[in-house]
Amino acid sequence: MASNLETRVYFAHPHDSWVRGLNENTNGLIWQYFPKYRDMTTVTEHEIKRTMGKLNHHPRKSLGFRTPHVGFFDTKDLVTVILPKLNQRDRWGRNMKK
């Protein structure tokens, strides 16, 4: 995979949470919407999509306080220019009517 993408791949040790700062921060944000005591079998698809929309529009320090949505779609790469046109969704992850 790394050679196909011409990038480096890094695997963190499973018990070294300090190595996975962004991942741990994201987990904390998710717990705001789905507390640890919540039975995850009761979570609806609507709740998941709403939470994804909110998290993708939440500013991140690691992205220079831009949102992941802007960080991904604010490039001039051909893939990110075409991608929104193929599957347009609103900020809550719902399909937009054409």
Order of alpha helices (4+ residues) and beta strands (2+ residues): alpha-alpha-alpha-alpha-alpha
